[in-house]
Amino acid sequence: MYRLSSFAGFALFAALPALADHQALTREQMADFLKNAKVIKSRDVATGVTNSRRLTLSDGTMTHDAHFQTIDQSMTTFQGTRGTELNFRDTWRYNVAAYKLAGLLGIEHMVPMSIERNIGGSTGAITWWCDKVKFDEAKRMKSKTDPPNLDDWNKQMHILRVFDQLIYNTDRNLGNLVITEDWNIVMIDHTRAFRLMRQLQNPKNLVRCEKGLLEKMKALDEASLAAAVKDYLNKEEAKAILARRDLIVKYFESQGPGSMFEMNVTPGKAAWIAAVQ
């Protein structure tokens, strides 16, 4: 039994009218909105184990929802559904780190914007609530609904699997793969990623890799990574990313051109927002 994602509520609210007054926002404008917009409504997310909240924000011009997560838990030993984990950590900081790392890799269109914010004396990750959700992967499988473009779907899944191996995500369950009305995959809830292991969690999940993603992984170095995530990952967590990166790059280079594919993404276009510049 997988842990239900605290973001699984995305699918539950998919049928509600869109709150978005935004038609075109820059990433800077979105971040400013998440950081400074007034909270006009707050309610518990219906699913999940981290007591997170769904917020409705407004700056007087635009209204949009966000997810606020404050979990920050560490344990020497944790007994979960997947067995015993040493040096366990479940923290909101990893949501921010995942978004920032995705930006370095050119796949931020698949990971919703998440930034740090203090609300009511509690500091956590505030994350853009995904627009135009069709369902999550659990509901897609239950309904036996096939993607309309299987090739495009498979390419997105390959990107997802590479990213999860890179960040050593221990909690990629069916509830935290959100699918939009356009059949784009959005990766959510990374609070149990970024483990210290320097090996890959499941190398068999590496099948193909997008060319641009591989090149950006190769370009990652200690300085650029630290500049992006230093407030959210410690040095050992960052070093573990680079060690796993080396293994991923080595594997795909050994597989030759047949393991590569290209996937064009409109600059600035994000799967998790209806319209963004």
BALOBA-1460 file (C-alpha; in Angstrom, 3 decimals):
// residues 277
<rec num="1" residu="m" x="0.000" y="0.000" z="0.000"/>
<rec num="2" residu="y" x="1.465" y="3.330" z="-1.041"/>
<rec num="3" residu="r" x="1.262" y="6.484" z="1.014"/>
<rec num="4" residu="l" x="-1.472" y="8.651" z="-0.467"/>
<rec num="5" residu="s" x="-0.071" y="11.944" z="-1.658"/>
<rec num="6" residu="s" x="-1.214" y="15.061" z="0.103"/>
<rec num="7" residu="f" x="-1.559" y="16.464" z="-3.386"/>
<rec num="8" residu="a" x="-4.010" y="13.788" z="-4.448"/>
<rec num="9" residu="g" x="-6.742" y="16.332" z="-3.794"/>
<rec num="10" residu="f" x="-5.869" y="17.859" z="-7.153"/>
<rec num="11" residu="a" x="-8.030" y="15.257" z="-8.817"/>
<rec num="12" residu="l" x="-10.816" y="15.717" z="-6.303"/>
<rec num="13" residu="f" x="-11.170" y="19.381" z="-7.210"/>
<rec num="14" residu="a" x="-10.712" y="19.000" z="-10.950"/>
<rec num="15" residu="a" x="-14.411" y="19.500" z="-11.644"/>
<rec num="16" residu="l" x="-14.574" y="22.834" z="-9.831"/>
<rec num="17" residu="p" x="-14.696" y="26.056" z="-11.874"/>
<rec num="18" residu="a" x="-11.262" y="27.492" z="-12.574"/>
<rec num="19" residu="l" x="-10.275" y="30.288" z="-10.246"/>
<rec num="20" residu="a" x="-7.643" y="31.623" z="-12.585"/>
<rec num="21" residu="d" x="-7.886" y="35.239" z="-13.626"/>
<rec num="22" residu="h" x="-4.432" y="34.796" z="-15.139"/>
<rec num="23" residu="q" x="-4.083" y="34.504" z="-18.888"/>
<rec num="24" residu="a" x="-0.368" y="35.181" z="-19.091"/>
<rec num="25" residu="l" x="2.033" y="35.388" z="-16.184"/>
<rec num="26" residu="t" x="5.796" y="35.372" z="-16.083"/>
<rec num="27" residu="r" x="7.450" y="33.005" z="-13.645"/>
<rec num="28" residu="e" x="8.534" y="36.033" z="-11.617"/>
<rec num="29" residu="q" x="4.922" y="37.216" z="-11.366"/>
<rec num="30" residu="m" x="3.778" y="33.765" z="-10.296"/>
<rec num="31" residu="a" x="6.436" y="33.575" z="-7.604"/>
<rec num="32" residu="d" x="5.507" y="37.029" z="-6.356"/>
<rec num="33" residu="f" x="1.850" y="35.999" z="-6.213"/>
<rec num="34" residu="l" x="2.623" y="32.859" z="-4.222"/>
<rec num="35" residu="k" x="4.870" y="34.811" z="-1.875"/>
<rec num="36" residu="n" x="2.690" y="37.840" z="-1.224"/>
<rec num="37" residu="a" x="-0.953" y="37.245" z="-2.155"/>
<rec num="38" residu="k" x="-3.436" y="37.321" z="0.715"/>
<rec num="39" residu="v" x="-4.897" y="34.062" z="2.000"/>
<rec num="40" residu="i" x="-8.665" y="34.425" z="1.694"/>
<rec num="41" residu="k" x="-9.594" y="30.789" z="2.327"/>
<rec num="42" residu="s" x="-7.921" y="27.774" z="3.897"/>
<rec num="43" residu="r" x="-9.033" y="24.163" z="4.228"/>
<rec num="44" residu="d" x="-7.465" y="20.792" z="4.903"/>
<rec num="45" residu="v" x="-6.504" y="18.659" z="1.930"/>
<rec num="46" residu="a" x="-8.835" y="15.675" z="1.986"/>
<rec num="47" residu="t" x="-6.133" y="13.053" z="1.489"/>
<rec num="48" residu="g" x="-2.577" y="12.517" z="2.613"/>
<rec num="49" residu="v" x="-0.717" y="12.129" z="5.876"/>
<rec num="50" residu="t" x="1.114" y="15.446" z="6.199"/>
<rec num="51" residu="n" x="-1.767" y="17.674" z="7.324"/>
<rec num="52" residu="s" x="-1.285" y="20.011" z="4.395"/>
<rec num="53" residu="r" x="-3.718" y="22.726" z="3.398"/>
<rec num="54" residu="r" x="-5.302" y="24.042" z="0.239"/>
<rec num="55" residu="l" x="-5.267" y="27.843" z="0.212"/>
<rec num="56" residu="t" x="-7.119" y="30.308" z="-1.957"/>
<rec num="57" residu="l" x="-4.949" y="33.361" z="-2.598"/>
<rec num="58" residu="s" x="-5.815" y="36.778" z="-3.972"/>
<rec num="59" residu="d" x="-3.793" y="39.899" z="-4.722"/>
<rec num="60" residu="g" x="-6.903" y="41.943" z="-5.498"/>
<rec num="61" residu="t" x="-6.616" y="41.291" z="-9.212"/>
<rec num="62" residu="m" x="-6.088" y="37.562" z="-9.505"/>
<rec num="63" residu="t" x="-7.390" y="34.660" z="-7.450"/>
<rec num="64" residu="h" x="-5.815" y="31.208" z="-7.519"/>
<rec num="65" residu="d" x="-5.325" y="28.217" z="-5.243"/>
<rec num="66" residu="a" x="-2.092" y="26.919" z="-3.773"/>
<rec num="67" residu="h" x="-0.956" y="23.992" z="-1.670"/>
<rec num="68" residu="f" x="0.779" y="24.737" z="1.645"/>
<rec num="69" residu="q" x="2.872" y="22.036" z="3.261"/>
<rec num="70" residu="t" x="4.855" y="22.435" z="6.492"/>
<rec num="71" residu="i" x="5.945" y="18.866" z="7.210"/>
<rec num="72" residu="d" x="9.560" y="18.742" z="8.440"/>
<rec num="73" residu="q" x="10.215" y="15.410" z="10.098"/>
<rec num="74" residu="s" x="13.425" y="13.455" z="10.641"/>
<rec num="75" residu="m" x="13.865" y="9.971" z="12.110"/>
<rec num="76" residu="t" x="16.908" y="7.779" z="12.634"/>
<rec num="77" residu="t" x="14.799" y="4.768" z="11.667"/>
<rec num="78" residu="f" x="11.446" y="4.779" z="9.888"/>
<rec num="79" residu="q" x="9.266" y="1.734" z="9.308"/>
<rec num="80" residu="g" x="7.094" y="2.307" z="6.255"/>
<rec num="81" residu="t" x="5.144" y="0.216" z="3.790"/>
<rec num="82" residu="r" x="8.316" y="-0.300" z="1.751"/>
<rec num="83" residu="g" x="10.389" y="-1.497" z="4.675"/>
<rec num="84" residu="t" x="12.827" y="0.125" z="7.065"/>
<rec num="85" residu="e" x="14.533" y="3.357" z="6.072"/>
<rec num="86" residu="l" x="17.507" y="4.817" z="7.922"/>
<rec num="87" residu="n" x="18.059" y="8.574" z="8.233"/>
<rec num="88" residu="f" x="14.480" y="9.170" z="7.142"/>
<rec num="89" residu="r" x="13.369" y="12.677" z="6.291"/>
<rec num="90" residu="d" x="10.022" y="14.036" z="5.137"/>
<rec num="91" residu="t" x="10.216" y="17.774" z="4.544"/>
<rec num="92" residu="w" x="8.581" y="20.622" z="2.661"/>
<rec num="93" residu="r" x="12.044" y="21.802" z="1.668"/>
<rec num="94" residu="y" x="12.287" y="19.006" z="-0.881"/>
<rec num="95" residu="n" x="9.286" y="20.364" z="-2.795"/>
<rec num="96" residu="v" x="11.149" y="23.625" z="-3.329"/>
<rec num="97" residu="a" x="14.371" y="21.795" z="-4.160"/>
<rec num="98" residu="a" x="12.589" y="19.611" z="-6.744"/>
<rec num="99" residu="y" x="11.205" y="22.657" z="-8.551"/>
<rec num="100" residu="k" x="14.573" y="24.405" z="-8.552"/>
<rec num="101" residu="l" x="16.386" y="21.309" z="-9.793"/>
<rec num="102" residu="a" x="13.763" y="20.780" z="-12.491"/>
<rec num="103" residu="g" x="14.506" y="24.327" z="-13.637"/>
<rec num="104" residu="l" x="18.208" y="23.554" z="-13.986"/>
<rec num="105" residu="l" x="17.301" y="20.506" z="-16.078"/>
<rec num="106" residu="g" x="14.784" y="22.239" z="-18.328"/>
<rec num="107" residu="i" x="11.814" y="20.197" z="-17.101"/>
<rec num="108" residu="e" x="10.166" y="22.739" z="-14.806"/>
<rec num="109" residu="h" x="7.112" y="22.461" z="-17.055"/>
<rec num="110" residu="m" x="6.495" y="19.078" z="-15.376"/>
<rec num="111" residu="v" x="7.006" y="20.179" z="-11.750"/>
<rec num="112" residu="p" x="4.743" y="22.879" z="-10.291"/>
<rec num="113" residu="m" x="6.294" y="26.050" z="-8.925"/>
<rec num="114" residu="s" x="7.033" y="25.730" z="-5.222"/>
<rec num="115" residu="i" x="8.600" y="28.434" z="-3.055"/>
<rec num="116" residu="e" x="9.182" y="29.075" z="0.625"/>
<rec num="117" residu="r" x="6.644" y="31.129" z="2.557"/>
<rec num="118" residu="n" x="5.692" y="31.831" z="6.165"/>
<rec num="119" residu="i" x="1.962" y="31.874" z="6.878"/>
<rec num="120" residu="g" x="0.607" y="32.435" z="10.359"/>
<rec num="121" residu="g" x="3.996" y="31.764" z="11.914"/>
<rec num="122" residu="s" x="4.508" y="28.470" z="10.065"/>
<rec num="123" residu="t" x="7.148" y="28.181" z="7.334"/>
<rec num="124" residu="g" x="6.624" y="25.742" z="4.507"/>
<rec num="125" residu="a" x="6.423" y="25.193" z="0.777"/>
<rec num="126" residu="i" x="3.630" y="26.957" z="-1.067"/>
<rec num="127" residu="t" x="3.000" y="25.363" z="-4.420"/>
<rec num="128" residu="w" x="0.913" y="26.437" z="-7.403"/>
<rec num="129" residu="w" x="-2.304" y="24.421" z="-7.538"/>
<rec num="130" residu="c" x="-2.310" y="22.562" z="-10.833"/>
<rec num="131" residu="d" x="-4.696" y="23.937" z="-13.453"/>
<rec num="132" residu="k" x="-7.044" y="21.923" z="-15.671"/>
<rec num="133" residu="v" x="-6.598" y="18.552" z="-13.990"/>
<rec num="134" residu="k" x="-8.274" y="15.586" z="-15.639"/>
<rec num="135" residu="f" x="-7.376" y="12.981" z="-13.012"/>
<rec num="136" residu="d" x="-4.399" y="11.410" z="-11.312"/>
<rec num="137" residu="e" x="-2.712" y="8.248" z="-12.493"/>
<rec num="138" residu="a" x="-4.586" y="6.072" z="-9.989"/>
<rec num="139" residu="k" x="-7.945" y="7.195" z="-11.365"/>
<rec num="140" residu="r" x="-6.727" y="6.928" z="-14.957"/>
<rec num="141" residu="m" x="-5.759" y="3.308" z="-14.412"/>
<rec num="142" residu="k" x="-8.963" y="2.526" z="-12.542"/>
<rec num="143" residu="s" x="-11.033" y="3.969" z="-15.391"/>
<rec num="144" residu="k" x="-8.896" y="2.076" z="-17.953"/>
<rec num="145" residu="t" x="-8.460" y="5.266" z="-19.965"/>
<rec num="146" residu="d" x="-5.628" y="5.121" z="-22.495"/>
<rec num="147" residu="p" x="-3.608" y="8.219" z="-23.445"/>
<rec num="148" residu="p" x="-4.609" y="9.561" z="-26.878"/>
<rec num="149" residu="n" x="-0.957" y="9.795" z="-27.942"/>
<rec num="150" residu="l" x="0.941" y="6.835" z="-26.549"/>
<rec num="151" residu="d" x="4.309" y="7.948" z="-27.932"/>
<rec num="152" residu="d" x="4.053" y="11.345" z="-26.247"/>
<rec num="153" residu="w" x="2.870" y="9.720" z="-23.022"/>
<rec num="154" residu="n" x="5.785" y="7.287" z="-22.987"/>
<rec num="155" residu="k" x="8.274" y="10.091" z="-23.535"/>
<rec num="156" residu="q" x="6.881" y="11.975" z="-20.553"/>
<rec num="157" residu="m" x="7.080" y="8.827" z="-18.448"/>
<rec num="158" residu="h" x="10.718" y="8.314" z="-19.436"/>
<rec num="159" residu="i" x="11.531" y="11.858" z="-18.282"/>
<rec num="160" residu="l" x="9.692" y="11.242" z="-15.023"/>
<rec num="161" residu="r" x="11.591" y="8.028" z="-14.358"/>
<rec num="162" residu="v" x="14.960" y="9.632" z="-15.004"/>
<rec num="163" residu="f" x="14.096" y="12.506" z="-12.665"/>
<rec num="164" residu="d" x="12.946" y="10.141" z="-9.922"/>
<rec num="165" residu="q" x="16.187" y="8.162" z="-10.139"/>
<rec num="166" residu="l" x="18.179" y="11.378" z="-10.006"/>
<rec num="167" residu="i" x="16.441" y="12.636" z="-6.853"/>
<rec num="168" residu="y" x="16.029" y="9.167" z="-5.313"/>
<rec num="169" residu="n" x="12.312" y="9.644" z="-4.848"/>
<rec num="170" residu="t" x="10.983" y="7.063" z="-2.409"/>
<rec num="171" residu="d" x="7.349" y="8.084" z="-2.751"/>
<rec num="172" residu="r" x="6.333" y="8.237" z="-6.402"/>
<rec num="173" residu="n" x="2.891" y="6.703" z="-6.046"/>
<rec num="174" residu="l" x="-0.051" y="6.835" z="-8.432"/>
<rec num="175" residu="g" x="-1.685" y="9.632" z="-6.479"/>
<rec num="176" residu="n" x="1.126" y="12.085" z="-7.086"/>
<rec num="177" residu="l" x="1.173" y="11.824" z="-10.850"/>
<rec num="178" residu="v" x="-1.345" y="14.402" z="-12.007"/>
<rec num="179" residu="i" x="-2.657" y="14.380" z="-15.582"/>
<rec num="180" residu="t" x="-4.033" y="17.517" z="-17.174"/>
<rec num="181" residu="e" x="-6.857" y="17.809" z="-19.686"/>
<rec num="182" residu="d" x="-4.185" y="18.064" z="-22.405"/>
<rec num="183" residu="w" x="-2.651" y="14.786" z="-21.235"/>
<rec num="184" residu="n" x="0.452" y="16.349" z="-19.784"/>
<rec num="185" residu="i" x="1.992" y="14.688" z="-16.745"/>
<rec num="186" residu="v" x="2.732" y="16.790" z="-13.673"/>
<rec num="187" residu="m" x="5.015" y="15.439" z="-10.937"/>
<rec num="188" residu="i" x="3.945" y="16.512" z="-7.454"/>
<rec num="189" residu="d" x="4.877" y="15.899" z="-3.809"/>
<rec num="190" residu="h" x="8.628" y="15.365" z="-3.430"/>
<rec num="191" residu="t" x="8.852" y="15.543" z="0.362"/>
<rec num="192" residu="r" x="10.384" y="12.058" z="0.563"/>
<rec num="193" residu="a" x="13.047" y="12.417" z="-2.113"/>
<rec num="194" residu="f" x="16.714" y="13.504" z="-2.077"/>
<rec num="195" residu="r" x="18.067" y="10.571" z="-0.082"/>
<rec num="196" residu="l" x="21.781" y="10.289" z="0.690"/>
<rec num="197" residu="m" x="22.268" y="7.106" z="-1.324"/>
<rec num="198" residu="r" x="24.819" y="7.413" z="-4.108"/>
<rec num="199" residu="q" x="23.502" y="4.478" z="-6.068"/>
<rec num="200" residu="l" x="20.315" y="4.393" z="-8.124"/>
<rec num="201" residu="q" x="17.114" y="3.278" z="-6.449"/>
<rec num="202" residu="n" x="15.889" y="1.232" z="-9.414"/>
<rec num="203" residu="p" x="18.212" y="1.264" z="-12.451"/>
<rec num="204" residu="k" x="15.730" y="-0.874" z="-14.417"/>
<rec num="205" residu="n" x="13.483" y="2.195" z="-14.659"/>
<rec num="206" residu="l" x="16.040" y="3.823" z="-16.933"/>
<rec num="207" residu="v" x="14.986" y="2.950" z="-20.462"/>
<rec num="208" residu="r" x="15.240" y="6.092" z="-22.592"/>
<rec num="209" residu="c" x="16.245" y="9.702" z="-21.952"/>
<rec num="210" residu="e" x="15.377" y="13.008" z="-23.583"/>
<rec num="211" residu="k" x="18.481" y="14.500" z="-25.255"/>
<rec num="212" residu="g" x="18.172" y="17.939" z="-23.729"/>
<rec num="213" residu="l" x="17.656" y="16.486" z="-20.270"/>
<rec num="214" residu="l" x="20.795" y="14.362" z="-20.584"/>
<rec num="215" residu="e" x="22.860" y="17.342" z="-21.728"/>
<rec num="216" residu="k" x="21.643" y="19.468" z="-18.840"/>
<rec num="217" residu="m" x="22.379" y="16.698" z="-16.365"/>
<rec num="218" residu="k" x="25.914" y="16.469" z="-17.753"/>
<rec num="219" residu="a" x="26.311" y="20.225" z="-17.315"/>
<rec num="220" residu="l" x="25.344" y="20.108" z="-13.633"/>
<rec num="221" residu="d" x="28.225" y="20.854" z="-11.307"/>
<rec num="222" residu="e" x="28.636" y="21.421" z="-7.602"/>
<rec num="223" residu="a" x="28.601" y="25.209" z="-7.900"/>
<rec num="224" residu="s" x="25.486" y="25.550" z="-10.065"/>
<rec num="225" residu="l" x="23.596" y="22.989" z="-8.010"/>
<rec num="226" residu="a" x="24.525" y="24.649" z="-4.719"/>
<rec num="227" residu="a" x="23.497" y="28.061" z="-6.022"/>
<rec num="228" residu="a" x="20.031" y="26.725" z="-6.804"/>
<rec num="229" residu="v" x="19.291" y="24.501" z="-3.808"/>
<rec num="230" residu="k" x="21.666" y="25.496" z="-0.983"/>
<rec num="231" residu="d" x="18.804" y="26.705" z="1.223"/>
<rec num="232" residu="y" x="16.890" y="23.444" z="0.816"/>
<rec num="233" residu="l" x="19.443" y="20.650" z="0.502"/>
<rec num="234" residu="n" x="22.556" y="20.057" z="2.567"/>
<rec num="235" residu="k" x="25.949" y="19.390" z="1.013"/>
<rec num="236" residu="e" x="25.681" y="15.626" z="1.315"/>
<rec num="237" residu="e" x="22.265" y="15.576" z="-0.342"/>
<rec num="238" residu="a" x="23.660" y="17.670" z="-3.204"/>
<rec num="239" residu="k" x="26.695" y="15.410" z="-3.572"/>
<rec num="240" residu="a" x="24.401" y="12.389" z="-3.734"/>
<rec num="241" residu="i" x="22.511" y="13.992" z="-6.643"/>
<rec num="242" residu="l" x="25.758" y="14.429" z="-8.570"/>
<rec num="243" residu="a" x="26.832" y="10.853" z="-7.828"/>
<rec num="244" residu="r" x="23.529" y="9.502" z="-9.130"/>
<rec num="245" residu="r" x="23.771" y="11.851" z="-12.100"/>
<rec num="246" residu="d" x="27.111" y="10.295" z="-13.002"/>
<rec num="247" residu="l" x="25.547" y="6.824" z="-12.992"/>
<rec num="248" residu="i" x="22.595" y="7.925" z="-15.127"/>
<rec num="249" residu="v" x="24.824" y="9.635" z="-17.682"/>
<rec num="250" residu="k" x="27.173" y="6.660" z="-17.815"/>
<rec num="251" residu="y" x="24.260" y="4.288" z="-18.405"/>
<rec num="252" residu="f" x="22.688" y="6.207" z="-21.268"/>
<rec num="253" residu="e" x="26.014" y="6.889" z="-22.944"/>
<rec num="254" residu="s" x="26.643" y="3.148" z="-22.879"/>
<rec num="255" residu="q" x="23.263" y="2.510" z="-24.536"/>
<rec num="256" residu="g" x="23.976" y="4.616" z="-27.597"/>
<rec num="257" residu="p" x="21.747" y="6.890" z="-29.725"/>
<rec num="258" residu="g" x="18.843" y="4.443" z="-29.688"/>
<rec num="259" residu="s" x="18.158" y="5.273" z="-26.054"/>
<rec num="260" residu="m" x="17.752" y="8.974" z="-26.821"/>
<rec num="261" residu="f" x="14.731" y="10.934" z="-28.004"/>
<rec num="262" residu="e" x="13.777" y="14.564" z="-28.452"/>
<rec num="263" residu="m" x="10.732" y="16.253" z="-27.017"/>
<rec num="264" residu="n" x="10.042" y="19.838" z="-27.955"/>
<rec num="265" residu="v" x="8.673" y="22.089" z="-25.230"/>
<rec num="266" residu="t" x="7.566" y="25.652" z="-25.837"/>
<rec num="267" residu="p" x="9.854" y="27.885" z="-23.731"/>
<rec num="268" residu="g" x="8.030" y="28.873" z="-20.550"/>
<rec num="269" residu="k" x="5.077" y="26.586" z="-21.254"/>
<rec num="270" residu="a" x="4.088" y="24.633" z="-18.179"/>
<rec num="271" residu="a" x="1.778" y="21.660" z="-17.968"/>
<rec num="272" residu="w" x="0.579" y="22.758" z="-14.539"/>
<rec num="273" residu="i" x="-0.795" y="26.175" z="-15.495"/>
<rec num="274" residu="a" x="-3.438" y="27.123" z="-18.024"/>
<rec num="275" residu="a" x="-1.321" y="29.887" z="-19.551"/>
<rec num="276" residu="v" x="2.143" y="31.132" z="-18.660"/>
<rec num="277" residu="q" x="4.770" y="33.186" z="-20.409"/>
